[in-house]
Amino acid sequence: MCAKRNTLQLSQKDVAVNLSAGERLSCRLNRSTGEWMVFTEGNWRVDRLGAIRHEILCIAEAQVHDPDDRPSVLNNAFVSGTLKLAENMPCFSTVSDDWDQNPFLLGTPSGTVDLKTGEFRAAEEDDLISKSTSVDPAETEDCSKFKAFLDFSTNKDSELIGFLQKWLGYLATGDMSEQKLVYLYGPGGNGKGVLIRAILGILGDYARIVPESTLIARGNTHPTDLALLEGLRFAAATETETGSRWREGIINQVTGADPLTARRMRGEFFTFQPQCKLMISGNTAPDHNRVNDAAKRRFKVVEMRSRVPEDQVNLHLDADLRAEYPGILRWIINGCLAWQEQGLGSCHAVDRATDGHFKEQDLLERWLEEYVIVDHEEISPISDLYHSWRGFLQAAGEDPESQRAFSKRLSAAGYPSEVRKLNGQSTRVRLGLGLPN
């Protein structure tokens, strides 16, 4: 027997229009991802629980008073058809670029922090904030155990703690003006992991650990790795290994806020503007393909050397800090305000660690210091210099490189080449470099 005709003539379009009024539930469609978003409890969230389908049923049910009419509208086909119509209504449509676009607004579970002022306010639908920290900020920096942890990890270096506070405050924004990354370096058991876990835990949706292969060269980077960076403000990678190399092309793109092209699993390629800051930790630093001014400008190395004796290790430190997340978030917000007033800058400990890092990484500089006489009156045949360079690389346990690559290094370092008569023969030489007898 056929279902009785709907005498109210309630159409799917009528319900979709009613849904767009948002009287009880505000919703938007992100066309870039195909996901419906709902505004609930002060936050925009992906509708994973069917809130919109339920709302469509509620709207239809409220307008159908005759029980005989209900089967024709209170069913999955009617709901799905209504949702399909809504997908094509401009009032619902957004794209990924519409969401989380104000770099100085930070979503929290019950409101929004204006990072320009540090003020906490009620969330507003039109801000289109789809992410949230894990906690609301406390009114004060009530985080004594966290501060004690920083004191120990930095040897009570207040200048370094100030740098870290500004860095983490900057990290909480979507601003990319500093074009920096921080590498936490040092032996295990010194707090690197504790710090990163705490910040990941506090920043919630804004942060995640990314596969090491995203930032460290180890085979090819899968484009879905890069897709993980979309919308993040903080991306962490941990436990770099001896012999690995920085994936400097990707690092330069991310820190420079250059557009990245990526692909979601089983999805199409898309391009997005990164807004995530990178913080990487490890016991041994990956190698640089080239040590140049661009690398030195982007990297800030924070060396953490303090180690807790095994019999004094606090096995509950992560949980202790978790209880202080609201106070730590306020500390981070205050760091953001300090960063806006002072800039990130640097400090003696960071400068010393960064200089030491690049001095160790700069093989050419080490070769010049240990094997070469650098003087404007010196000249040497390129073949002799290359023979010395290969011996240095072998002694350092490094892979050899071609004479052509070596010549490019010398040119980039400012040592010109020309042809001179040596022992009656035309010989390609480098000026300003000599070899000991």
MOKA-V311616 format. One record per helix or strand of 3 or more residues. SS is the DSSP state (2 for helix, 1 for strand). FROM is the first residue (numbers start at 1). TO is the last residue. If there is no record, write none. Layout:
ss: {SS,SS}
from: {FROM,FROM}
to: {TO,TO}
This chain:
ss: {2,1,1,1,2,2,2,2,2,1,1,1,2,2,2,1,2,1,2,2,1,2,1,1,1,2,1,2,2,2,2,2,1,2,2,1,1}
from: {12,26,35,43,51,67,76,90,96,105,111,119,125,144,158,181,192,207,212,223,234,248,259,269,277,293,299,310,317,325,348,363,372,382,403,417,425}
to: {20,30,40,46,63,73,87,92,98,108,114,121,127,153,171,185,206,209,215,227,240,255,263,273,282,298,303,312,322,342,361,371,381,395,412,422,435}
